[in-house]
C-alpha cells in the first residue's frame, strides 16, 4: 500500500471509530515513521500537565452515571490489573460516549501517544470487523467501540492519579504524580491478523516495524552471534510475562548488545525506538534515556522460533531496567502480542514510593 493509500485508509479507519482529528494534518514524514532522536524530541511537550488538563476536560464532560462507570479509586487493585483479551474491562466504552465526549477521550489518548502511536492504536482497533467477518459470529464479540477508558483517582487534584485505555490487543497504562512525573508502563499492542490476507485491506500490518526490524537484526548476526541469540528452535505460545502485575527480571539470555557491531547496535536501537516512538515525544525520549543510562551494552536480545513470515517466532529484549517481549505464534503465526514492561516502575510503583517517602519525610 503506497503512502497516499495508507493515509486514506487510516483516515477512514479513524473516522469510523471516532478517533478523529489526528490525521487531519498528518505529514508524509510521520507516515514514514521518523524514529530519529531529533524526530522523538521535536515538538516536545509537557505530557503530565497536558494529560491532567485533557483528563479533567474528559471527566467534566461525563454525566453522574458515566462517572460511576469511568472512575475508580486510585488505590483500587484493578489499577494494576491489565488485560488485552476481548473481554469486558473496567471503565467506560466508546459506545457509551456521545460525539463530544469521544473527542475529549481521543484528546486524552493523543496526549499519551505520538501521532504514529495513535494511528497504530486506530489500526489495531480497526481489525475487529475483519475478525468478526472471518469468525462469522462464532468467536468473542468483535466491536471496535468496545474499548474502555478508566480513570483511577481524579485528574486536576493534588493526589496521584492514573488512567488506562484498554480493549482487545491494547492496554496503555499511565500513572501521574504531582502532575510533573509520569509512568507509562505496562504498554501493550497486539494485532490479529498481523497481516490482513484478504479483501480490500490486504497487506495492512499494524505492527510491521516490530517484526521487520527484529528480523533485520537477527539476519545481520554472524554464526557465532546467532548461536548466542537463538535460545530455542520453537517459540512460546504467548509472551511469558502475560498479565502479571509485576514483570519478573529473570536472568537475561541471548546476545548482549556489547557483543554486537556498530551497525547491529543501531538496528537494535531502531527496534527499541519503534516501540518507544509510539508514545508522546517526552515519554519516548525518557524511555530511551533511561535504558541508555542503565547501560546499552547490558541489553540482551534473544530469539526463539523460525525466521520466515509464516513461522512462529518470539523475541525478548531485556535490559537492567526493562523488558520488551514480542510473540507471533498463534493463528498460523499471524497474531502478534507485544509489551514493554518496567521492572521497578510499572503502574508508577517507583514514582509512588518516592512520592510517599517525601510526603512523610
C-alpha positions in Angstrom: 0.0 0.0 0.0 1.5 3.4 -1.0 1.7 6.4 1.2 -1.4 8.0 -0.3 -3.4 4.8 0.0 -2.3 4.3 3.6 -3.2 7.8 4.5 -6.7 7.4 3.0 -7.3 4.0 4.7 -6.2 5.4 8.1 -8.4 8.4 7.7 -11.3 6.2 7.1 -10.4 3.8 10.0 -10.0 6.7 12.4 -13.2 8.5 11.3 -15.2 5.3 11.6 -14.1 4.7 15.2 -14.4 8.2 16.5 -10.6 8.5 16.8 -10.8 11.8 14.8 -8.5 14.7 14.1 -5.1 13.2 14.5 -4.7 12.6 10.7 -6.1 16.0 9.7 -2.6 17.4 9.2 -0.6 14.1 9.0 2.6 14.6 7.1 4.5 12.1 4.9 7.3 12.3 7.5 5.0 10.9 10.2 3.6 8.3 7.9 7.1 7.4 7.1 7.8 6.7 10.8 10.6 9.2 11.6 12.3 7.5 14.5 15.5 9.5 14.8 16.4 11.2 18.1 15.5 14.5 16.6 12.2 13.2 15.5 11.4 11.9 19.0 12.4 15.3 20.5 10.7 17.5 18.1 7.6 19.2 19.4 8.5 18.3 22.9 5.6 18.9 25.3 5.0 18.6 29.0 2.9 15.5 28.9 1.9 15.3 32.6 0.4 18.8 32.6 -1.3 18.3 29.3 -2.6 14.9 30.3 -4.1 16.4 33.5 -5.8 19.1 31.5 -7.2 16.6 29.0 -8.2 14.2 31.7 -10.1 16.9 33.6 -11.9 18.1 30.5 -13.0 14.5 29.7 -14.0 13.9 33.3 -16.1 17.1 33.3 -18.0 16.1 30.2 -19.4 12.9 31.9 -22.7 12.6 33.5 -23.1 11.3 37.0 -23.9 7.8 35.8 -21.0 7.8 33.4 -18.6 8.9 36.1 -19.7 5.9 38.1 -18.5 3.6 35.3 -15.4 5.6 34.4 -13.8 6.4 37.7 -12.3 4.0 40.2 -10.3 4.7 43.4 -6.6 5.3 42.8 -5.8 2.6 45.3 -8.1 0.1 43.6 -6.4 -3.3 42.9 -7.9 -3.1 39.4 -5.4 -0.3 38.6 -2.7 -2.9 38.5 -4.7 -5.5 36.6 -4.3 -5.1 32.8 -5.7 -7.3 30.1 -5.6 -7.5 26.3 -8.3 -10.0 25.7 -11.7 -9.4 24.0 -13.5 -9.5 27.4 -15.2 -6.8 29.4 -12.8 -4.3 31.0 -13.2 -1.7 33.7 -14.1 1.8 32.6 -16.5 3.4 30.1 -16.6 2.4 26.5 -16.7 4.4 23.3 -20.2 3.0 22.8 -21.3 4.9 26.0 -20.0 8.3 24.9 -21.5 10.9 22.7 -19.6 12.6 19.9 -18.2 15.4 22.0 -17.2 13.1 24.8 -15.4 10.8 22.2 -13.4 13.8 21.0 -12.4 14.6 24.6 -11.5 11.0 25.2 -9.5 11.0 22.0 -7.7 14.1 23.1 -6.6 12.4 26.3 -5.2 9.4 24.3 -3.4 11.7 21.9 -1.5 13.3 24.7 -0.1 10.0 25.8 0.7 8.8 22.3 2.6 10.2 19.3 0.8 10.6 16.1 2.3 7.4 14.9 1.2 5.6 18.1 -2.3 7.0 17.8 -2.5 5.7 14.2 -1.2 2.3 15.4 -3.9 2.1 18.0 -6.6 3.0 15.4 -5.3 0.4 13.1 -5.3 -2.3 15.8 -8.9 -1.4 16.7 -10.0 -1.4 13.0 -9.0 -5.1 12.7 -12.0 -6.1 14.9 -14.5 -6.1 11.9 -12.2 -8.3 10.0 -12.1 -10.8 12.8 -15.9 -10.6 13.1 -16.2 -11.4 9.4 -13.6 -14.2 9.5 -15.2 -15.8 12.6 -18.8 -15.5 11.2 -20.1 -14.7 14.7 -18.6 -17.8 16.3 -15.9 -16.0 18.3 -16.0 -13.4 21.0 -17.8 -10.1 20.4 -15.8 -8.1 17.9 -16.8 -4.5 18.2 -14.4 -1.5 17.6 -16.5 0.5 20.0 -15.8 -1.8 22.9 -12.6 -0.1 24.1 -12.5 1.3 27.6 -11.3 4.4 29.3 -10.8 4.1 33.0 -9.7 6.9 35.4 -8.1 6.0 38.7 -8.5 9.0 41.0 -9.2 12.4 39.6 -7.0 14.5 37.3 -6.5 18.0 38.4 -6.2 17.1 42.1 -3.1 17.2 44.2 -3.1 13.5 44.7 -1.6 10.8 42.3 -3.9 9.6 39.6 -3.9 7.4 36.6 -5.8 6.2 33.6 -5.9 3.4 31.1 -7.1 2.8 27.6 -7.8 -0.8 27.0 -9.5 -3.4 25.0 -8.7 -6.3 22.6 -5.0 -6.1 21.8 -4.4 -2.7 23.5 -3.5 -1.8 27.1 -2.0 1.6 27.7 -1.4 2.5 31.4 -0.4 5.9 32.8 0.3 7.0 36.3 0.9 10.6 37.2 2.4 12.1 40.4 2.3 15.8 41.2 1.4 16.5 37.6 5.2 16.5 37.0 6.1 12.8 36.8 4.6 10.1 34.7 4.9 6.3 34.3 3.7 4.8 31.1 4.0 1.0 31.5 2.8 -1.6 31.0 2.2 -0.7 27.4 0.8 -3.4 25.2 0.0 -3.6 21.5 -1.2 -6.7 19.6 -2.6 -7.3 16.1 -4.8 -10.1 14.8 -4.4 -10.5 11.9 -0.8 -9.4 12.0 -1.2 -9.0 8.2 -4.5 -8.8 6.5 -4.6 -11.5 3.9 -7.8 -10.9 2.0 -10.1 -8.2 0.9 -9.6 -4.5 0.1 -7.2 -4.0 3.0 -5.0 -6.9 2.1 -1.4 -6.2 3.2 -2.2 -4.0 6.1 0.2 -4.6 9.0 -0.4 -2.7 12.3 2.9 -3.8 13.8 5.2 -4.1 10.8 8.2 -2.4 12.3 8.2 -4.6 15.4 8.5 -7.6 13.2 10.7 -6.4 10.4 13.4 -4.7 12.5 13.8 -7.7 14.7 14.3 -10.0 11.7 16.7 -7.5 10.2 18.7 -7.7 13.4 18.6 -11.5 13.5 19.7 -11.8 9.9 22.6 -9.4 10.5 24.2 -11.7 13.1 27.1 -13.9 12.2 27.1 -17.7 13.0 28.6 -17.2 16.5 26.4 -14.3 17.4 23.3 -16.2 16.2 24.2 -19.2 18.3 24.0 -16.9 21.3 20.9 -15.0 20.3 18.7 -18.0 19.3 17.7 -19.7 22.6 15.2 -22.2 21.2 14.0 -23.6 17.8 10.4 -23.3 19.0 8.6 -20.2 20.2 6.3 -20.0 23.3 2.6 -19.6 22.6 2.5 -16.2 24.1 4.6 -13.5 25.9 6.0 -15.0 29.1 5.1 -12.1 31.3 1.4 -12.4 30.4 -0.9 -10.2 32.5 1.4 -10.2 35.5 1.2 -7.3 37.9 5.0 -7.2 38.1 7.4 -8.3 35.5 9.9 -10.9 36.6 13.6 -9.7 36.0 14.8 -13.2 35.3 18.4 -13.8 34.3 18.8 -12.3 30.8 19.5 -14.6 28.0 20.6 -14.2 24.4 23.2 -11.9 22.7 24.5 -9.0 24.7 24.5 -5.6 22.9 28.1 -5.1 23.8 28.9 -8.1 21.6 27.2 -6.5 18.6 28.8 -4.5 15.8 28.1 -0.8 15.5 25.6 -1.5 12.7 23.8 -4.2 14.7 23.6 -1.9 17.8 22.0 0.7 15.6 19.4 -1.8 14.4 18.7 -2.8 18.0 18.3 0.9 18.9 15.9 1.5 16.0 13.8 -1.5 17.2 13.7 -0.1 20.7 12.7 3.3 19.2 10.0 1.6 17.2 8.3 0.7 20.5 9.2 3.9 22.4 8.2 6.1 19.4 4.5 5.1 19.8 4.4 7.2 23.0 4.4 11.0 23.3 7.8 12.6 22.5 8.9 13.3 26.0 7.8 9.8 27.2 9.7 8.2 24.3 12.8 10.4 25.0 12.7 9.5 28.7 12.5 5.7 27.9 15.5 5.8 25.6 17.5 8.0 28.0 16.7 5.6 30.9 17.8 2.5 29.0 21.0 4.2 27.9 21.7 5.3 31.5 21.2 1.8 32.7 23.8 0.6 30.2 23.0 0.0 26.5 25.8 -2.6 26.3 24.0 -4.7 29.0 20.8 -5.1 26.9 20.2 -8.7 25.7 18.4 -9.8 22.5 17.0 -13.3 22.5 15.1 -15.1 19.7 13.0 -18.3 19.6 11.3 -20.0 16.6 11.6 -19.5 12.9 12.6 -16.6 10.8 10.1 -16.6 7.9 6.8 -14.8 7.9 4.7 -17.9 8.3 6.8 -19.4 11.1 6.0 -18.8 14.7 8.6 -16.7 16.4 9.3 -14.8 19.7 11.9 -12.4 20.9 12.7 -10.6 24.1 14.9 -7.6 24.7 15.9 -7.2 28.3 18.0 -4.5 30.0 18.7 -3.8 33.6 15.6 -1.7 34.0 13.1 -3.0 31.3 11.7 -6.0 29.5 10.3 -5.9 25.9 8.5 -9.1 24.6 7.1 -9.9 21.2 5.3 -13.1 20.2 3.8 -14.2 16.9 2.8 -17.8 17.0 -1.0 -18.1 17.2 -3.3 -18.5 14.2 -0.5 -19.7 11.9 1.9 -17.0 13.0 -0.4 -14.2 12.1 -1.3 -13.0 15.6 1.1 -10.6 17.4 1.4 -9.8 21.1 4.0 -7.2 22.3 4.6 -5.4 25.5 7.0 -3.0 27.2 7.5 -3.5 31.0 9.5 -1.6 33.6 10.9 -3.8 36.4 10.5 -1.1 39.0 8.1 1.4 37.7 5.1 -0.5 36.1 2.0 1.3 37.3 4.2 4.0 38.7 5.3 2.0 41.7 8.8 3.5 41.9 7.4 7.0 41.4 4.7 6.4 44.1 7.3 5.0 46.6 9.4 8.2 46.2 6.3 10.4 46.5 5.1 8.8 49.7 8.6 8.8 51.1 9.0 12.5 50.5 5.4 13.2 51.9 6.4 11.7 55.2 9.9 13.0 55.5 
